[in-house]
Amino acid sequence: MKTTIDLTAGLSADLDIGERIGMLPNVASQRTKNLKGRIAGAKAVTSLCCYCAVGCSTLAYVSDEGRLLDVEGNPDSPINEGHLCPKGSALFGLTVNDQRWTTVKYRAPFSDRYEERPLAWALERIAQLVKKTREATFVREWTDPSSGERKRVNHTLGIASLGGATFGIEENYMLGKLMRSLGVVSIENQARI
Ligand code: SF4
């Protein structure tokens, strides 16, 4: 009685290795064979993770139409050598994401819900509150308690600034300029925290 199966039976001797899985013919369908990688043919643009001060380098893959297809770690970077932490690995979703909020959400004092407001309304409210707080808390001179000496300080301790790590270099520069010109001394950025 025959107890073994000849797996090579029916195989052409000149079948390419790529057309086999082990000793069997590769049965991938034509549709599967036609599939291409998401970044096939895309242009890789060197960029930087925006999230923290480590400054990991990335490769942003862009299609011919300028559409972002994927973001990966840059293997040529001496800082991250192609690796990205979980935040950096989510960079693609930061940019291409139809769930992302694009409108202002406002929660009034003591309210338990958010309301949608126009961006212009939010900017006006922030400007008015900054002006009111600065005028109420601005200190021009301060007396040193140990020496009694009067010193010019021109600052406010009533306002603090916390920048987001998704800020670019130019945005952080502008924020720093604005805050210092207002006399704000408590300036921090999430990228450094
Ligand atoms: S957030 Fe992560 S990937 Fe981005 S720069 Fe910092 S360590 Fe690198």
py3Dmol code that shows the C-alpha trace and the ligand (Angstrom):
import py3Dmol

protein = """\
ATOM      1  CA  MET A   1       0.000   0.000   0.000  1.00  0.00           C
ATOM      2  CA  LYS A   2       1.238   3.515  -0.822  1.00  0.00           C
ATOM      3  CA  THR A   3       1.779   5.541   2.424  1.00  0.00           C
ATOM      4  CA  THR A   4       3.567   8.693   1.218  1.00  0.00           C
ATOM      5  CA  ILE A   5       2.482  11.492  -1.093  1.00  0.00           C
ATOM      6  CA  ASP A   6       4.914  12.839  -3.644  1.00  0.00           C
ATOM      7  CA  LEU A   7       4.660  16.615  -3.097  1.00  0.00           C
ATOM      8  CA  THR A   8       6.801  17.330  -6.128  1.00  0.00           C
ATOM      9  CA  ALA A   9       4.506  15.448  -8.462  1.00  0.00           C
ATOM     10  CA  GLY A  10       3.345  17.721 -11.244  1.00  0.00           C
ATOM     11  CA  LEU A  11       5.969  20.434 -10.545  1.00  0.00           C
ATOM     12  CA  SER A  12       7.812  21.666 -13.540  1.00  0.00           C
ATOM     13  CA  ALA A  13      11.568  21.275 -13.114  1.00  0.00           C
ATOM     14  CA  ASP A  14      12.201  24.839 -14.307  1.00  0.00           C
ATOM     15  CA  LEU A  15       9.669  26.481 -11.928  1.00  0.00           C
ATOM     16  CA  ASP A  16      11.256  29.597 -10.373  1.00  0.00           C
ATOM     17  CA  ILE A  17      11.888  29.521  -6.604  1.00  0.00           C
ATOM     18  CA  GLY A  18       9.666  32.639  -6.237  1.00  0.00           C
ATOM     19  CA  GLU A  19       6.782  30.682  -7.681  1.00  0.00           C
ATOM     20  CA  ARG A  20       6.940  28.048  -4.947  1.00  0.00           C
ATOM     21  CA  ILE A  21       6.107  27.923  -1.245  1.00  0.00           C
ATOM     22  CA  GLY A  22       8.373  25.119  -0.035  1.00  0.00           C
ATOM     23  CA  MET A  23       7.940  22.382  -2.580  1.00  0.00           C
ATOM     24  CA  LEU A  24       4.447  23.459  -3.604  1.00  0.00           C
ATOM     25  CA  PRO A  25       3.456  25.910  -6.308  1.00  0.00           C
ATOM     26  CA  ASN A  26       2.759  29.402  -4.980  1.00  0.00           C
ATOM     27  CA  VAL A  27      -0.985  29.634  -5.305  1.00  0.00           C
ATOM     28  CA  ALA A  28      -1.197  33.445  -4.895  1.00  0.00           C
ATOM     29  CA  SER A  29      -4.005  34.819  -7.012  1.00  0.00           C
ATOM     30  CA  GLN A  30      -3.376  37.311  -9.789  1.00  0.00           C
ATOM     31  CA  ARG A  31      -5.067  39.961  -7.620  1.00  0.00           C
ATOM     32  CA  THR A  32      -2.593  39.291  -4.800  1.00  0.00           C
ATOM     33  CA  LYS A  33       0.311  39.362  -7.220  1.00  0.00           C
ATOM     34  CA  ASN A  34      -0.874  42.757  -8.501  1.00  0.00           C
ATOM     35  CA  LEU A  35      -1.002  44.313  -5.024  1.00  0.00           C
ATOM     36  CA  LYS A  36       1.628  46.963  -4.287  1.00  0.00           C
ATOM     37  CA  GLY A  37       2.984  48.361  -1.019  1.00  0.00           C
ATOM     38  CA  ARG A  38       1.342  51.569   0.216  1.00  0.00           C
ATOM     39  CA  ILE A  39       4.569  53.504  -0.314  1.00  0.00           C
ATOM     40  CA  ALA A  40       5.575  51.858  -3.612  1.00  0.00           C
ATOM     41  CA  GLY A  41       6.947  54.581  -5.893  1.00  0.00           C
ATOM     42  CA  ALA A  42       6.427  57.295  -3.249  1.00  0.00           C
ATOM     43  CA  LYS A  43       8.958  60.042  -2.654  1.00  0.00           C
ATOM     44  CA  ALA A  44      10.616  59.888   0.807  1.00  0.00           C
ATOM     45  CA  VAL A  45      10.988  63.367   2.338  1.00  0.00           C
ATOM     46  CA  THR A  46      13.216  63.764   5.410  1.00  0.00           C
ATOM     47  CA  SER A  47      11.350  65.397   8.272  1.00  0.00           C
ATOM     48  CA  LEU A  48      11.279  65.612  12.061  1.00  0.00           C
ATOM     49  CA  CYS A  49       8.944  64.299  14.749  1.00  0.00           C
ATOM     50  CA  CYS A  50       7.129  67.303  16.206  1.00  0.00           C
ATOM     51  CA  TYR A  51       6.352  65.778  19.589  1.00  0.00           C
ATOM     52  CA  CYS A  52       9.371  66.155  21.853  1.00  0.00           C
ATOM     53  CA  ALA A  53      12.875  67.514  22.307  1.00  0.00           C
ATOM     54  CA  VAL A  54      14.541  64.217  21.367  1.00  0.00           C
ATOM     55  CA  GLY A  55      14.112  65.364  17.758  1.00  0.00           C
ATOM     56  CA  CYS A  56      13.775  61.990  16.022  1.00  0.00           C
ATOM     57  CA  SER A  57      14.162  62.117  12.257  1.00  0.00           C
ATOM     58  CA  THR A  58      11.408  60.731  10.043  1.00  0.00           C
ATOM     59  CA  LEU A  59      10.785  59.833   6.444  1.00  0.00           C
ATOM     60  CA  ALA A  60       7.482  61.190   5.139  1.00  0.00           C
ATOM     61  CA  TYR A  61       6.346  59.254   2.066  1.00  0.00           C
ATOM     62  CA  VAL A  62       4.526  61.483  -0.406  1.00  0.00           C
ATOM     63  CA  SER A  63       2.684  60.513  -3.607  1.00  0.00           C
ATOM     64  CA  ASP A  64       3.160  62.300  -6.929  1.00  0.00           C
ATOM     65  CA  GLU A  65      -0.012  64.289  -6.150  1.00  0.00           C
ATOM     66  CA  GLY A  66       1.525  65.509  -2.866  1.00  0.00           C
ATOM     67  CA  ARG A  67      -0.601  63.221  -0.660  1.00  0.00           C
ATOM     68  CA  LEU A  68       1.026  61.961   2.555  1.00  0.00           C
ATOM     69  CA  LEU A  69       1.033  58.137   2.453  1.00  0.00           C
ATOM     70  CA  ASP A  70       3.019  57.137   5.529  1.00  0.00           C
ATOM     71  CA  VAL A  71       5.574  58.326   8.097  1.00  0.00           C
ATOM     72  CA  GLU A  72       8.405  56.110   9.372  1.00  0.00           C
ATOM     73  CA  GLY A  73      11.604  56.516  11.370  1.00  0.00           C
ATOM     74  CA  ASN A  74      14.643  57.590   9.371  1.00  0.00           C
ATOM     75  CA  PRO A  75      17.311  54.836   9.551  1.00  0.00           C
ATOM     76  CA  ASP A  76      20.050  57.349   8.629  1.00  0.00           C
ATOM     77  CA  SER A  77      19.441  59.465  11.731  1.00  0.00           C
ATOM     78  CA  PRO A  78      22.172  59.140  14.425  1.00  0.00           C
ATOM     79  CA  ILE A  79      19.512  60.093  17.013  1.00  0.00           C
ATOM     80  CA  ASN A  80      16.827  57.473  16.463  1.00  0.00           C
ATOM     81  CA  GLU A  81      18.368  55.146  13.835  1.00  0.00           C
ATOM     82  CA  GLY A  82      14.985  54.437  12.263  1.00  0.00           C
ATOM     83  CA  HIS A  83      13.077  53.970  15.534  1.00  0.00           C
ATOM     84  CA  LEU A  84      10.096  56.002  16.729  1.00  0.00           C
ATOM     85  CA  CYS A  85       8.376  55.844  20.120  1.00  0.00           C
ATOM     86  CA  PRO A  86       4.576  55.210  20.200  1.00  0.00           C
ATOM     87  CA  LYS A  87       3.862  58.940  19.856  1.00  0.00           C
ATOM     88  CA  GLY A  88       6.174  59.314  16.888  1.00  0.00           C
ATOM     89  CA  SER A  89       4.767  56.143  15.324  1.00  0.00           C
ATOM     90  CA  ALA A  90       1.332  57.805  15.344  1.00  0.00           C
ATOM     91  CA  LEU A  91       2.523  60.819  13.322  1.00  0.00           C
ATOM     92  CA  PHE A  92       0.655  59.697  10.211  1.00  0.00           C
ATOM     93  CA  GLY A  93      -2.631  59.658  12.155  1.00  0.00           C
ATOM     94  CA  LEU A  94      -1.918  63.139  13.483  1.00  0.00           C
ATOM     95  CA  THR A  95      -2.000  64.463   9.933  1.00  0.00           C
ATOM     96  CA  VAL A  96      -4.347  62.125   8.062  1.00  0.00           C
ATOM     97  CA  ASN A  97      -7.312  61.567  10.349  1.00  0.00           C
ATOM     98  CA  ASP A  98     -10.968  62.273   9.618  1.00  0.00           C
ATOM     99  CA  GLN A  99     -11.742  61.934  13.360  1.00  0.00           C
ATOM    100  CA  ARG A 100      -9.562  64.913  14.202  1.00  0.00           C
ATOM    101  CA  TRP A 101     -11.357  67.878  15.782  1.00  0.00           C
ATOM    102  CA  THR A 102     -11.124  70.939  13.567  1.00  0.00           C
ATOM    103  CA  THR A 103     -13.509  73.272  15.402  1.00  0.00           C
ATOM    104  CA  VAL A 104     -13.287  75.085  18.726  1.00  0.00           C
ATOM    105  CA  LYS A 105     -14.851  73.230  21.677  1.00  0.00           C
ATOM    106  CA  TYR A 106     -15.808  75.535  24.554  1.00  0.00           C
ATOM    107  CA  ARG A 107     -16.869  74.460  28.034  1.00  0.00           C
ATOM    108  CA  ALA A 108     -18.353  77.356  29.981  1.00  0.00           C
ATOM    109  CA  PRO A 109     -17.562  77.694  33.713  1.00  0.00           C
ATOM    110  CA  PHE A 110     -19.529  75.076  35.735  1.00  0.00           C
ATOM    111  CA  SER A 111     -20.957  73.527  32.559  1.00  0.00           C
ATOM    112  CA  ASP A 112     -20.808  69.755  32.039  1.00  0.00           C
ATOM    113  CA  ARG A 113     -20.686  69.890  28.232  1.00  0.00           C
ATOM    114  CA  TYR A 114     -18.716  71.335  25.361  1.00  0.00           C
ATOM    115  CA  GLU A 115     -20.212  73.701  22.810  1.00  0.00           C
ATOM    116  CA  GLU A 116     -18.893  74.402  19.336  1.00  0.00           C
ATOM    117  CA  ARG A 117     -17.817  78.011  18.830  1.00  0.00           C
ATOM    118  CA  PRO A 118     -16.292  79.885  15.873  1.00  0.00           C
ATOM    119  CA  LEU A 119     -12.509  80.278  15.933  1.00  0.00           C
ATOM    120  CA  ALA A 120     -12.843  84.092  15.772  1.00  0.00           C
ATOM    121  CA  TRP A 121     -15.001  84.014  18.928  1.00  0.00           C
ATOM    122  CA  ALA A 122     -12.373  81.930  20.792  1.00  0.00           C
ATOM    123  CA  LEU A 123      -9.489  84.192  19.741  1.00  0.00           C
ATOM    124  CA  GLU A 124     -11.407  87.302  20.823  1.00  0.00           C
ATOM    125  CA  ARG A 125     -12.230  85.732  24.208  1.00  0.00           C
ATOM    126  CA  ILE A 126      -8.621  84.676  24.810  1.00  0.00           C
ATOM    127  CA  ALA A 127      -7.382  88.155  23.863  1.00  0.00           C
ATOM    128  CA  GLN A 128      -9.872  89.836  26.206  1.00  0.00           C
ATOM    129  CA  LEU A 129      -9.029  87.533  29.136  1.00  0.00           C
ATOM    130  CA  VAL A 130      -5.268  87.978  28.620  1.00  0.00           C
ATOM    131  CA  LYS A 131      -5.686  91.767  28.533  1.00  0.00           C
ATOM    132  CA  LYS A 132      -7.901  91.827  31.630  1.00  0.00           C
ATOM    133  CA  THR A 133      -5.607  89.499  33.615  1.00  0.00           C
ATOM    134  CA  ARG A 134      -2.442  91.331  32.591  1.00  0.00           C
ATOM    135  CA  GLU A 135      -3.840  94.715  33.556  1.00  0.00           C
ATOM    136  CA  ALA A 136      -4.969  93.353  36.921  1.00  0.00           C
ATOM    137  CA  THR A 137      -1.679  91.647  37.779  1.00  0.00           C
ATOM    138  CA  PHE A 138       1.097  93.588  36.014  1.00  0.00           C
ATOM    139  CA  VAL A 139       3.951  94.608  38.350  1.00  0.00           C
ATOM    140  CA  ARG A 140       6.329  97.375  37.286  1.00  0.00           C
ATOM    141  CA  GLU A 141       8.604  97.463  40.320  1.00  0.00           C
ATOM    142  CA  TRP A 142       9.375  95.035  43.098  1.00  0.00           C
ATOM    143  CA  THR A 143      11.021  95.593  46.466  1.00  0.00           C
ATOM    144  CA  ASP A 144      13.765  93.189  47.463  1.00  0.00           C
ATOM    145  CA  PRO A 145      12.743  92.180  51.020  1.00  0.00           C
ATOM    146  CA  SER A 146      16.342  91.612  52.156  1.00  0.00           C
ATOM    147  CA  SER A 147      17.807  94.937  50.979  1.00  0.00           C
ATOM    148  CA  GLY A 148      14.706  97.095  50.560  1.00  0.00           C
ATOM    149  CA  GLU A 149      15.984  97.957  47.075  1.00  0.00           C
ATOM    150  CA  ARG A 150      13.372  98.791  44.415  1.00  0.00           C
ATOM    151  CA  LYS A 151      13.858  96.905  41.164  1.00  0.00           C
ATOM    152  CA  ARG A 152      12.171  97.275  37.762  1.00  0.00           C
ATOM    153  CA  VAL A 153      10.554  93.888  36.881  1.00  0.00           C
ATOM    154  CA  ASN A 154       7.741  94.664  34.380  1.00  0.00           C
ATOM    155  CA  HIS A 155       6.135  91.253  34.686  1.00  0.00           C
ATOM    156  CA  THR A 156       2.875  89.447  35.389  1.00  0.00           C
ATOM    157  CA  LEU A 157       2.570  86.314  37.485  1.00  0.00           C
ATOM    158  CA  GLY A 158      -1.118  86.046  36.614  1.00  0.00           C
ATOM    159  CA  ILE A 159      -0.577  84.353  33.251  1.00  0.00           C
ATOM    160  CA  ALA A 160       1.367  81.209  32.360  1.00  0.00           C
ATOM    161  CA  SER A 161       2.074  79.785  28.916  1.00  0.00           C
ATOM    162  CA  LEU A 162       2.245  76.088  28.094  1.00  0.00           C
ATOM    163  CA  GLY A 163       3.119  75.417  24.456  1.00  0.00           C
ATOM    164  CA  GLY A 164       2.119  72.234  22.648  1.00  0.00           C
ATOM    165  CA  ALA A 165       4.714  69.816  21.285  1.00  0.00           C
ATOM    166  CA  THR A 166       3.035  69.953  17.892  1.00  0.00           C
ATOM    167  CA  PHE A 167       4.286  73.532  17.568  1.00  0.00           C
ATOM    168  CA  GLY A 168       6.999  74.044  14.979  1.00  0.00           C
ATOM    169  CA  ILE A 169      10.168  76.062  15.610  1.00  0.00           C
ATOM    170  CA  GLU A 170       8.652  79.220  14.114  1.00  0.00           C
ATOM    171  CA  GLU A 171       5.457  78.897  16.168  1.00  0.00           C
ATOM    172  CA  ASN A 172       7.443  78.463  19.388  1.00  0.00           C
ATOM    173  CA  TYR A 173       9.576  81.478  18.477  1.00  0.00           C
ATOM    174  CA  MET A 174       6.464  83.605  17.964  1.00  0.00           C
ATOM    175  CA  LEU A 175       4.856  82.343  21.174  1.00  0.00           C
ATOM    176  CA  GLY A 176       8.031  83.129  23.169  1.00  0.00           C
ATOM    177  CA  LYS A 177       8.191  86.631  21.672  1.00  0.00           C
ATOM    178  CA  LEU A 178       4.518  87.287  22.426  1.00  0.00           C
ATOM    179  CA  MET A 179       4.684  86.016  26.008  1.00  0.00           C
ATOM    180  CA  ARG A 180       7.862  87.900  26.874  1.00  0.00           C
ATOM    181  CA  SER A 181       6.499  91.093  25.375  1.00  0.00           C
ATOM    182  CA  LEU A 182       3.447  90.714  27.637  1.00  0.00           C
ATOM    183  CA  GLY A 183       5.713  90.283  30.673  1.00  0.00           C
ATOM    184  CA  VAL A 184       4.877  86.600  31.191  1.00  0.00           C
ATOM    185  CA  VAL A 185       7.691  84.787  32.982  1.00  0.00           C
ATOM    186  CA  SER A 186       6.113  81.339  33.443  1.00  0.00           C
ATOM    187  CA  ILE A 187       6.760  79.932  29.960  1.00  0.00           C
ATOM    188  CA  GLU A 188       7.007  76.211  29.381  1.00  0.00           C
ATOM    189  CA  ASN A 189       6.613  73.790  26.510  1.00  0.00           C
ATOM    190  CA  GLN A 190       5.265  70.262  26.604  1.00  0.00           C
ATOM    191  CA  ALA A 191       8.162  69.135  24.406  1.00  0.00           C
ATOM    192  CA  ARG A 192      10.576  69.926  27.243  1.00  0.00           C
ATOM    193  CA  ILE A 193       8.394  68.579  30.063  1.00  0.00           C
TER     194      ILE A 193
END
"""
ligand_1 = """\
8
SF4
S 7.996 61.902 20.639
Fe 9.069 59.925 20.392
S 9.483 59.767 18.191
Fe 8.972 61.927 18.625
S 10.938 62.970 18.958
Fe 10.174 62.300 20.967
S 11.099 60.258 21.327
Fe 11.283 60.739 19.126
"""
view = py3Dmol.view(width=600, height=400)
view.addModel(protein, "pdb")
view.setStyle({"model": 0}, {"cartoon": {"style": "trace"}})
view.addModel(ligand_1, "xyz")
view.setStyle({"model": 1}, {"stick": {}})
view.zoomTo()
view.show()
